[in-house]
């Protein structure tokens, strides 16, 4: 599982997926979410602007998962 460290209180879902290099472009995130391939803490995510906090796990089907950590 890859880890992404943030310096803020939260980060948006689309940003986490891009920072983890699971996709090349933001438009790809939109497609993955629309197809139901993205989960946050085991639940399907429907908004790319969803706030993700330290301790949350983002999973993209067949691409990997990311744990968000705070400083």
PyMOL Python script that loads the backbone (N, CA, C, O; Angstrom):
from pymol import cmd

cmd.read_pdbstr("""\
ATOM      1  N   UNK A   1       0.845  -1.177   0.000  1.00  0.00           N
ATOM      2  CA  UNK A   1       0.000   0.000   0.000  1.00  0.00           C
ATOM      3  C   UNK A   1       0.891   1.240   0.000  1.00  0.00           C
ATOM      4  O   UNK A   1       1.788   1.377   0.831  1.00  0.00           O
ATOM      5  N   UNK A   2       0.631   2.123  -0.929  1.00  0.00           N
ATOM      6  CA  UNK A   2       1.371   3.373  -1.020  1.00  0.00           C
ATOM      7  C   UNK A   2       0.867   4.340   0.049  1.00  0.00           C
ATOM      8  O   UNK A   2      -0.257   4.217   0.537  1.00  0.00           O
ATOM      9  N   UNK A   3       1.713   5.300   0.403  1.00  0.00           N
ATOM     10  CA  UNK A   3       1.318   6.300   1.391  1.00  0.00           C
ATOM     11  C   UNK A   3       1.491   7.696   0.810  1.00  0.00           C
ATOM     12  O   UNK A   3       2.451   7.969   0.090  1.00  0.00           O
ATOM     13  N   UNK A   4       0.546   8.576   1.134  1.00  0.00           N
ATOM     14  CA  UNK A   4       0.608   9.978   0.741  1.00  0.00           C
ATOM     15  C   UNK A   4       0.546  10.791   2.025  1.00  0.00           C
ATOM     16  O   UNK A   4      -0.361  10.609   2.837  1.00  0.00           O
ATOM     17  N   UNK A   5       1.510  11.688   2.210  1.00  0.00           N
ATOM     18  CA  UNK A   5       1.552  12.524   3.402  1.00  0.00           C
ATOM     19  C   UNK A   5       1.042  13.917   3.056  1.00  0.00           C
ATOM     20  O   UNK A   5       1.452  14.519   2.064  1.00  0.00           O
ATOM     21  N   UNK A   6       0.138  14.415   3.899  1.00  0.00           N
ATOM     22  CA  UNK A   6      -0.399  15.755   3.681  1.00  0.00           C
ATOM     23  C   UNK A   6      -0.050  16.653   4.862  1.00  0.00           C
ATOM     24  O   UNK A   6       0.145  16.187   5.985  1.00  0.00           O
ATOM     25  N   UNK A   7       0.025  17.948   4.582  1.00  0.00           N
ATOM     26  CA  UNK A   7       0.354  18.934   5.617  1.00  0.00           C
ATOM     27  C   UNK A   7      -0.875  19.708   6.058  1.00  0.00           C
ATOM     28  O   UNK A   7      -0.793  20.555   6.947  1.00  0.00           O
ATOM     29  N   UNK A   8      -2.014  19.423   5.441  1.00  0.00           N
ATOM     30  CA  UNK A   8      -3.250  20.131   5.742  1.00  0.00           C
ATOM     31  C   UNK A   8      -4.203  19.200   6.489  1.00  0.00           C
ATOM     32  O   UNK A   8      -3.910  18.021   6.685  1.00  0.00           O
ATOM     33  N   UNK A   9      -5.337  19.741   6.899  1.00  0.00           N
ATOM     34  CA  UNK A   9      -6.324  18.952   7.640  1.00  0.00           C
ATOM     35  C   UNK A   9      -6.914  17.838   6.782  1.00  0.00           C
ATOM     36  O   UNK A   9      -7.173  16.739   7.273  1.00  0.00           O
ATOM     37  N   UNK A  10      -7.125  18.126   5.498  1.00  0.00           N
ATOM     38  CA  UNK A  10      -7.689  17.142   4.577  1.00  0.00           C
ATOM     39  C   UNK A  10      -7.200  17.415   3.163  1.00  0.00           C
ATOM     40  O   UNK A  10      -6.580  18.445   2.898  1.00  0.00           O
ATOM     41  N   UNK A  11      -7.480  16.490   2.266  1.00  0.00           N
ATOM     42  CA  UNK A  11      -7.158  16.620   0.849  1.00  0.00           C
ATOM     43  C   UNK A  11      -8.346  16.053   0.084  1.00  0.00           C
ATOM     44  O   UNK A  11      -9.045  15.177   0.592  1.00  0.00           O
ATOM     45  N   UNK A  12      -8.580  16.532  -1.114  1.00  0.00           N
ATOM     46  CA  UNK A  12      -9.704  16.028  -1.896  1.00  0.00           C
ATOM     47  C   UNK A  12      -9.344  14.700  -2.562  1.00  0.00           C
ATOM     48  O   UNK A  12      -8.191  14.446  -2.911  1.00  0.00           O
ATOM     49  N   UNK A  13     -10.359  13.873  -2.724  1.00  0.00           N
ATOM     50  CA  UNK A  13     -10.175  12.534  -3.267  1.00  0.00           C
ATOM     51  C   UNK A  13      -9.415  12.537  -4.591  1.00  0.00           C
ATOM     52  O   UNK A  13      -8.475  11.760  -4.762  1.00  0.00           O
ATOM     53  N   UNK A  14      -9.801  13.385  -5.516  1.00  0.00           N
ATOM     54  CA  UNK A  14      -9.130  13.435  -6.814  1.00  0.00           C
ATOM     55  C   UNK A  14      -7.651  13.751  -6.687  1.00  0.00           C
ATOM     56  O   UNK A  14      -6.828  13.219  -7.432  1.00  0.00           O
ATOM     57  N   UNK A  15      -7.316  14.617  -5.741  1.00  0.00           N
ATOM     58  CA  UNK A  15      -5.913  14.989  -5.524  1.00  0.00           C
ATOM     59  C   UNK A  15      -5.110  13.818  -4.977  1.00  0.00           C
ATOM     60  O   UNK A  15      -3.956  13.629  -5.359  1.00  0.00           O
ATOM     61  N   UNK A  16      -5.705  13.033  -4.090  1.00  0.00           N
ATOM     62  CA  UNK A  16      -5.014  11.869  -3.529  1.00  0.00           C
ATOM     63  C   UNK A  16      -4.662  10.889  -4.644  1.00  0.00           C
ATOM     64  O   UNK A  16      -3.538  10.393  -4.718  1.00  0.00           O
ATOM     65  N   UNK A  17      -5.621  10.624  -5.494  1.00  0.00           N
ATOM     66  CA  UNK A  17      -5.405   9.651  -6.571  1.00  0.00           C
ATOM     67  C   UNK A  17      -4.319  10.144  -7.525  1.00  0.00           C
ATOM     68  O   UNK A  17      -3.499   9.353  -7.991  1.00  0.00           O
ATOM     69  N   UNK A  18      -4.309  11.443  -7.817  1.00  0.00           N
ATOM     70  CA  UNK A  18      -3.276  11.990  -8.698  1.00  0.00           C
ATOM     71  C   UNK A  18      -1.909  11.995  -8.007  1.00  0.00           C
ATOM     72  O   UNK A  18      -0.908  11.639  -8.628  1.00  0.00           O
ATOM     73  N   UNK A  19      -1.852  12.393  -6.734  1.00  0.00           N
ATOM     74  CA  UNK A  19      -0.579  12.411  -6.002  1.00  0.00           C
ATOM     75  C   UNK A  19       0.052  11.026  -5.915  1.00  0.00           C
ATOM     76  O   UNK A  19       1.274  10.885  -5.953  1.00  0.00           O
ATOM     77  N   UNK A  20      -0.786  10.019  -5.799  1.00  0.00           N
ATOM     78  CA  UNK A  20      -0.287   8.647  -5.696  1.00  0.00           C
ATOM     79  C   UNK A  20       0.085   8.074  -7.060  1.00  0.00           C
ATOM     80  O   UNK A  20       0.525   6.929  -7.159  1.00  0.00           O
ATOM     81  N   UNK A  21      -0.091   8.869  -8.100  1.00  0.00           N
ATOM     82  CA  UNK A  21       0.228   8.457  -9.472  1.00  0.00           C
ATOM     83  C   UNK A  21      -0.559   7.228  -9.923  1.00  0.00           C
ATOM     84  O   UNK A  21      -0.062   6.417 -10.705  1.00  0.00           O
ATOM     85  N   UNK A  22      -1.788   7.098  -9.426  1.00  0.00           N
ATOM     86  CA  UNK A  22      -2.644   5.996  -9.864  1.00  0.00           C
ATOM     87  C   UNK A  22      -3.279   6.317 -11.208  1.00  0.00           C
ATOM     88  O   UNK A  22      -3.702   5.415 -11.932  1.00  0.00           O
ATOM     89  N   UNK A  23      -3.345   7.606 -11.542  1.00  0.00           N
ATOM     90  CA  UNK A  23      -3.844   8.056 -12.852  1.00  0.00           C
ATOM     91  C   UNK A  23      -2.943   9.189 -13.345  1.00  0.00           C
ATOM     92  O   UNK A  23      -2.206   9.798 -12.570  1.00  0.00           O
ATOM     93  N   UNK A  24      -3.019   9.457 -14.644  1.00  0.00           N
ATOM     94  CA  UNK A  24      -2.194  10.509 -15.214  1.00  0.00           C
ATOM     95  C   UNK A  24      -2.853  11.871 -15.205  1.00  0.00           C
ATOM     96  O   UNK A  24      -2.173  12.892 -15.104  1.00  0.00           O
ATOM     97  N   UNK A  25      -4.190  11.894 -15.311  1.00  0.00           N
ATOM     98  CA  UNK A  25      -4.907  13.156 -15.416  1.00  0.00           C
ATOM     99  C   UNK A  25      -6.128  13.173 -14.509  1.00  0.00           C
ATOM    100  O   UNK A  25      -6.665  12.127 -14.143  1.00  0.00           O
ATOM    101  N   UNK A  26      -6.552  14.373 -14.156  1.00  0.00           N
ATOM    102  CA  UNK A  26      -7.740  14.521 -13.329  1.00  0.00           C
ATOM    103  C   UNK A  26      -8.992  13.991 -13.997  1.00  0.00           C
ATOM    104  O   UNK A  26      -9.900  13.498 -13.330  1.00  0.00           O
ATOM    105  N   UNK A  27      -9.038  14.095 -15.325  1.00  0.00           N
ATOM    106  CA  UNK A  27     -10.216  13.594 -16.038  1.00  0.00           C
ATOM    107  C   UNK A  27     -10.352  12.080 -15.886  1.00  0.00           C
ATOM    108  O   UNK A  27     -11.462  11.549 -15.925  1.00  0.00           O
ATOM    109  N   UNK A  28      -9.230  11.389 -15.712  1.00  0.00           N
ATOM    110  CA  UNK A  28      -9.267   9.935 -15.495  1.00  0.00           C
ATOM    111  C   UNK A  28      -9.922   9.611 -14.156  1.00  0.00           C
ATOM    112  O   UNK A  28     -10.630   8.611 -14.034  1.00  0.00           O
ATOM    113  N   UNK A  29      -9.688  10.455 -13.153  1.00  0.00           N
ATOM    114  CA  UNK A  29     -10.294  10.255 -11.833  1.00  0.00           C
ATOM    115  C   UNK A  29     -11.812  10.318 -11.951  1.00  0.00           C
ATOM    116  O   UNK A  29     -12.524   9.493 -11.379  1.00  0.00           O
ATOM    117  N   UNK A  30     -12.292  11.292 -12.688  1.00  0.00           N
ATOM    118  CA  UNK A  30     -13.730  11.472 -12.868  1.00  0.00           C
ATOM    119  C   UNK A  30     -14.363  10.206 -13.460  1.00  0.00           C
ATOM    120  O   UNK A  30     -15.433   9.784 -13.022  1.00  0.00           O
ATOM    121  N   UNK A  31     -13.716   9.613 -14.435  1.00  0.00           N
ATOM    122  CA  UNK A  31     -14.219   8.394 -15.078  1.00  0.00           C
ATOM    123  C   UNK A  31     -14.230   7.225 -14.096  1.00  0.00           C
ATOM    124  O   UNK A  31     -15.214   6.490 -14.013  1.00  0.00           O
ATOM    125  N   UNK A  32     -13.143   7.054 -13.358  1.00  0.00           N
ATOM    126  CA  UNK A  32     -13.057   5.953 -12.391  1.00  0.00           C
ATOM    127  C   UNK A  32     -14.153   6.050 -11.335  1.00  0.00           C
ATOM    128  O   UNK A  32     -14.769   5.046 -10.975  1.00  0.00           O
ATOM    129  N   UNK A  33     -14.392   7.266 -10.840  1.00  0.00           N
ATOM    130  CA  UNK A  33     -15.428   7.467  -9.828  1.00  0.00           C
ATOM    131  C   UNK A  33     -16.805   7.193 -10.421  1.00  0.00           C
ATOM    132  O   UNK A  33     -17.641   6.555  -9.781  1.00  0.00           O
ATOM    133  N   UNK A  34     -17.046   7.675 -11.646  1.00  0.00           N
ATOM    134  CA  UNK A  34     -18.341   7.461 -12.301  1.00  0.00           C
ATOM    135  C   UNK A  34     -18.630   5.979 -12.515  1.00  0.00           C
ATOM    136  O   UNK A  34     -19.785   5.555 -12.489  1.00  0.00           O
ATOM    137  N   UNK A  35     -17.572   5.194 -12.727  1.00  0.00           N
ATOM    138  CA  UNK A  35     -17.730   3.756 -12.951  1.00  0.00           C
ATOM    139  C   UNK A  35     -17.774   2.958 -11.649  1.00  0.00           C
ATOM    140  O   UNK A  35     -17.903   1.734 -11.679  1.00  0.00           O
ATOM    141  N   UNK A  36     -17.669   3.641 -10.507  1.00  0.00           N
ATOM    142  CA  UNK A  36     -17.743   2.966  -9.216  1.00  0.00           C
ATOM    143  C   UNK A  36     -16.504   2.176  -8.845  1.00  0.00           C
ATOM    144  O   UNK A  36     -16.586   1.211  -8.084  1.00  0.00           O
ATOM    145  N   UNK A  37     -15.358   2.574  -9.374  1.00  0.00           N
ATOM    146  CA  UNK A  37     -14.114   1.829  -9.157  1.00  0.00           C
ATOM    147  C   UNK A  37     -13.261   2.388  -8.021  1.00  0.00           C
ATOM    148  O   UNK A  37     -12.175   1.876  -7.750  1.00  0.00           O
ATOM    149  N   UNK A  38     -13.750   3.435  -7.355  1.00  0.00           N
ATOM    150  CA  UNK A  38     -12.981   4.065  -6.276  1.00  0.00           C
ATOM    151  C   UNK A  38     -13.715   3.867  -4.949  1.00  0.00           C
ATOM    152  O   UNK A  38     -14.917   4.108  -4.837  1.00  0.00           O
ATOM    153  N   UNK A  39     -12.950   3.420  -3.947  1.00  0.00           N
ATOM    154  CA  UNK A  39     -13.518   3.243  -2.607  1.00  0.00           C
ATOM    155  C   UNK A  39     -12.704   4.046  -1.602  1.00  0.00           C
ATOM    156  O   UNK A  39     -11.488   4.182  -1.733  1.00  0.00           O
ATOM    157  N   UNK A  40     -13.399   4.578  -0.595  1.00  0.00           N
ATOM    158  CA  UNK A  40     -12.748   5.257   0.521  1.00  0.00           C
ATOM    159  C   UNK A  40     -13.157   4.505   1.773  1.00  0.00           C
ATOM    160  O   UNK A  40     -14.341   4.422   2.101  1.00  0.00           O
ATOM    161  N   UNK A  41     -12.180   3.962   2.464  1.00  0.00           N
ATOM    162  CA  UNK A  41     -12.424   3.162   3.670  1.00  0.00           C
ATOM    163  C   UNK A  41     -13.444   2.049   3.401  1.00  0.00           C
ATOM    164  O   UNK A  41     -14.301   1.762   4.237  1.00  0.00           O
ATOM    165  N   UNK A  42     -13.335   1.429   2.222  1.00  0.00           N
ATOM    166  CA  UNK A  42     -14.184   0.294   1.890  1.00  0.00           C
ATOM    167  C   UNK A  42     -15.535   0.624   1.290  1.00  0.00           C
ATOM    168  O   UNK A  42     -16.276  -0.283   0.911  1.00  0.00           O
ATOM    169  N   UNK A  43     -15.877   1.913   1.193  1.00  0.00           N
ATOM    170  CA  UNK A  43     -17.174   2.316   0.639  1.00  0.00           C
ATOM    171  C   UNK A  43     -16.970   3.014  -0.699  1.00  0.00           C
ATOM    172  O   UNK A  43     -16.056   3.825  -0.843  1.00  0.00           O
ATOM    173  N   UNK A  44     -17.808   2.708  -1.669  1.00  0.00           N
ATOM    174  CA  UNK A  44     -17.704   3.318  -2.995  1.00  0.00           C
ATOM    175  C   UNK A  44     -17.865   4.828  -2.887  1.00  0.00           C
ATOM    176  O   UNK A  44     -18.804   5.323  -2.264  1.00  0.00           O
ATOM    177  N   UNK A  45     -16.936   5.552  -3.502  1.00  0.00           N
ATOM    178  CA  UNK A  45     -16.955   7.017  -3.490  1.00  0.00           C
ATOM    179  C   UNK A  45     -17.679   7.527  -4.731  1.00  0.00           C
ATOM    180  O   UNK A  45     -17.521   6.973  -5.819  1.00  0.00           O
ATOM    181  N   UNK A  46     -18.468   8.578  -4.568  1.00  0.00           N
ATOM    182  CA  UNK A  46     -19.221   9.125  -5.692  1.00  0.00           C
ATOM    183  C   UNK A  46     -18.852  10.572  -6.009  1.00  0.00           C
ATOM    184  O   UNK A  46     -19.369  11.145  -6.968  1.00  0.00           O
ATOM    185  N   UNK A  47     -17.960  11.171  -5.209  1.00  0.00           N
ATOM    186  CA  UNK A  47     -17.575  12.573  -5.400  1.00  0.00           C
ATOM    187  C   UNK A  47     -16.058  12.702  -5.415  1.00  0.00           C
ATOM    188  O   UNK A  47     -15.393  12.276  -4.470  1.00  0.00           O
ATOM    189  N   UNK A  48     -15.503  13.284  -6.475  1.00  0.00           N
ATOM    190  CA  UNK A  48     -14.046  13.420  -6.489  1.00  0.00           C
ATOM    191  C   UNK A  48     -13.584  14.525  -5.543  1.00  0.00           C
ATOM    192  O   UNK A  48     -12.400  14.598  -5.214  1.00  0.00           O
ATOM    193  N   UNK A  49     -14.510  15.392  -5.099  1.00  0.00           N
ATOM    194  CA  UNK A  49     -14.172  16.446  -4.156  1.00  0.00           C
ATOM    195  C   UNK A  49     -14.329  16.022  -2.700  1.00  0.00           C
ATOM    196  O   UNK A  49     -14.194  16.848  -1.797  1.00  0.00           O
ATOM    197  N   UNK A  50     -14.614  14.745  -2.467  1.00  0.00           N
ATOM    198  CA  UNK A  50     -14.787  14.236  -1.097  1.00  0.00           C
ATOM    199  C   UNK A  50     -13.530  14.518  -0.276  1.00  0.00           C
ATOM    200  O   UNK A  50     -12.412  14.323  -0.751  1.00  0.00           O
ATOM    201  N   UNK A  51     -13.724  14.977   0.951  1.00  0.00           N
ATOM    202  CA  UNK A  51     -12.595  15.268   1.819  1.00  0.00           C
ATOM    203  C   UNK A  51     -12.013  13.968   2.372  1.00  0.00           C
ATOM    204  O   UNK A  51     -12.731  13.117   2.895  1.00  0.00           O
ATOM    205  N   UNK A  52     -10.700  13.841   2.242  1.00  0.00           N
ATOM    206  CA  UNK A  52      -9.979  12.669   2.719  1.00  0.00           C
ATOM    207  C   UNK A  52      -9.049  13.130   3.836  1.00  0.00           C
ATOM    208  O   UNK A  52      -8.278  14.074   3.660  1.00  0.00           O
ATOM    209  N   UNK A  53      -9.124  12.471   4.970  1.00  0.00           N
ATOM    210  CA  UNK A  53      -8.366  12.857   6.159  1.00  0.00           C
ATOM    211  C   UNK A  53      -7.270  11.835   6.460  1.00  0.00           C
ATOM    212  O   UNK A  53      -7.336  10.699   5.990  1.00  0.00           O
ATOM    213  N   UNK A  54      -6.256  12.236   7.246  1.00  0.00           N
ATOM    214  CA  UNK A  54      -5.228  11.267   7.641  1.00  0.00           C
ATOM    215  C   UNK A  54      -5.878  10.028   8.273  1.00  0.00           C
ATOM    216  O   UNK A  54      -6.786  10.135   9.098  1.00  0.00           O
ATOM    217  N   UNK A  55      -5.393   8.870   7.869  1.00  0.00           N
ATOM    218  CA  UNK A  55      -5.937   7.611   8.349  1.00  0.00           C
ATOM    219  C   UNK A  55      -6.887   6.963   7.355  1.00  0.00           C
ATOM    220  O   UNK A  55      -7.171   5.769   7.453  1.00  0.00           O
ATOM    221  N   UNK A  56      -7.382   7.746   6.395  1.00  0.00           N
ATOM    222  CA  UNK A  56      -8.279   7.203   5.375  1.00  0.00           C
ATOM    223  C   UNK A  56      -7.493   6.389   4.353  1.00  0.00           C
ATOM    224  O   UNK A  56      -6.328   6.674   4.077  1.00  0.00           O
ATOM    225  N   UNK A  57      -8.146   5.372   3.798  1.00  0.00           N
ATOM    226  CA  UNK A  57      -7.553   4.538   2.759  1.00  0.00           C
ATOM    227  C   UNK A  57      -8.394   4.683   1.496  1.00  0.00           C
ATOM    228  O   UNK A  57      -9.610   4.490   1.510  1.00  0.00           O
ATOM    229  N   UNK A  58      -7.719   5.025   0.408  1.00  0.00           N
ATOM    230  CA  UNK A  58      -8.365   5.174  -0.892  1.00  0.00           C
ATOM    231  C   UNK A  58      -7.921   4.000  -1.754  1.00  0.00           C
ATOM    232  O   UNK A  58      -6.726   3.731  -1.879  1.00  0.00           O
ATOM    233  N   UNK A  59      -8.880   3.306  -2.343  1.00  0.00           N
ATOM    234  CA  UNK A  59      -8.579   2.141  -3.178  1.00  0.00           C
ATOM    235  C   UNK A  59      -9.173   2.347  -4.560  1.00  0.00           C
ATOM    236  O   UNK A  59     -10.340   2.711  -4.699  1.00  0.00           O
ATOM    237  N   UNK A  60      -8.354   2.109  -5.586  1.00  0.00           N
ATOM    238  CA  UNK A  60      -8.820   2.166  -6.973  1.00  0.00           C
ATOM    239  C   UNK A  60      -8.701   0.745  -7.515  1.00  0.00           C
ATOM    240  O   UNK A  60      -7.612   0.173  -7.558  1.00  0.00           O
ATOM    241  N   UNK A  61      -9.828   0.192  -7.923  1.00  0.00           N
ATOM    242  CA  UNK A  61      -9.885  -1.194  -8.369  1.00  0.00           C
ATOM    243  C   UNK A  61      -8.845  -1.476  -9.456  1.00  0.00           C
ATOM    244  O   UNK A  61      -8.745  -0.744 -10.440  1.00  0.00           O
ATOM    245  N   UNK A  62      -8.084  -2.535  -9.263  1.00  0.00           N
ATOM    246  CA  UNK A  62      -7.048  -3.003 -10.191  1.00  0.00           C
ATOM    247  C   UNK A  62      -5.877  -2.040 -10.356  1.00  0.00           C
ATOM    248  O   UNK A  62      -5.043  -2.241 -11.238  1.00  0.00           O
ATOM    249  N   UNK A  63      -5.795  -0.994  -9.524  1.00  0.00           N
ATOM    250  CA  UNK A  63      -4.688  -0.037  -9.632  1.00  0.00           C
ATOM    251  C   UNK A  63      -3.902   0.108  -8.334  1.00  0.00           C
ATOM    252  O   UNK A  63      -2.734   0.498  -8.355  1.00  0.00           O
ATOM    253  N   UNK A  64      -4.530  -0.200  -7.214  1.00  0.00           N
ATOM    254  CA  UNK A  64      -3.827  -0.108  -5.945  1.00  0.00           C
ATOM    255  C   UNK A  64      -4.572   0.698  -4.914  1.00  0.00           C
ATOM    256  O   UNK A  64      -5.679   1.179  -5.154  1.00  0.00           O
ATOM    257  N   UNK A  65      -3.944   0.838  -3.756  1.00  0.00           N
ATOM    258  CA  UNK A  65      -4.543   1.588  -2.668  1.00  0.00           C
ATOM    259  C   UNK A  65      -3.527   2.531  -2.042  1.00  0.00           C
ATOM    260  O   UNK A  65      -2.315   2.344  -2.155  1.00  0.00           O
ATOM    261  N   UNK A  66      -4.062   3.547  -1.381  1.00  0.00           N
ATOM    262  CA  UNK A  66      -3.241   4.604  -0.800  1.00  0.00           C
ATOM    263  C   UNK A  66      -3.731   4.915   0.600  1.00  0.00           C
ATOM    264  O   UNK A  66      -4.932   5.064   0.826  1.00  0.00           O
ATOM    265  N   UNK A  67      -2.804   5.012   1.538  1.00  0.00           N
ATOM    266  CA  UNK A  67      -3.110   5.441   2.905  1.00  0.00           C
ATOM    267  C   UNK A  67      -2.679   6.895   3.024  1.00  0.00           C
ATOM    268  O   UNK A  67      -1.557   7.245   2.658  1.00  0.00           O
ATOM    269  N   UNK A  68      -3.566   7.740   3.533  1.00  0.00           N
ATOM    270  CA  UNK A  68      -3.250   9.153   3.723  1.00  0.00           C
ATOM    271  C   UNK A  68      -2.743   9.354   5.137  1.00  0.00           C
ATOM    272  O   UNK A  68      -3.370   8.935   6.110  1.00  0.00           O
ATOM    273  N   UNK A  69      -1.589  10.005   5.227  1.00  0.00           N
ATOM    274  CA  UNK A  69      -0.983  10.281   6.523  1.00  0.00           C
ATOM    275  C   UNK A  69      -0.839  11.781   6.714  1.00  0.00           C
ATOM    276  O   UNK A  69      -0.678  12.531   5.751  1.00  0.00           O
ATOM    277  N   UNK A  70      -0.898  12.206   7.960  1.00  0.00           N
ATOM    278  CA  UNK A  70      -0.655  13.604   8.290  1.00  0.00           C
ATOM    279  C   UNK A  70       0.735  13.756   8.875  1.00  0.00           C
ATOM    280  O   UNK A  70       1.392  12.775   9.225  1.00  0.00           O
ATOM    281  N   UNK A  71       1.165  14.990   8.973  1.00  0.00           N
ATOM    282  CA  UNK A  71       2.503  15.243   9.556  1.00  0.00           C
ATOM    283  C   UNK A  71       2.384  15.390  11.048  1.00  0.00           C
ATOM    284  O   UNK A  71       3.387  15.606  11.729  1.00  0.00           O
TER     285      UNK A  71
END
""", "prot")
cmd.dss("prot")
cmd.show_as("cartoon", "prot")
cmd.util.cbc("prot")
cmd.orient("prot")
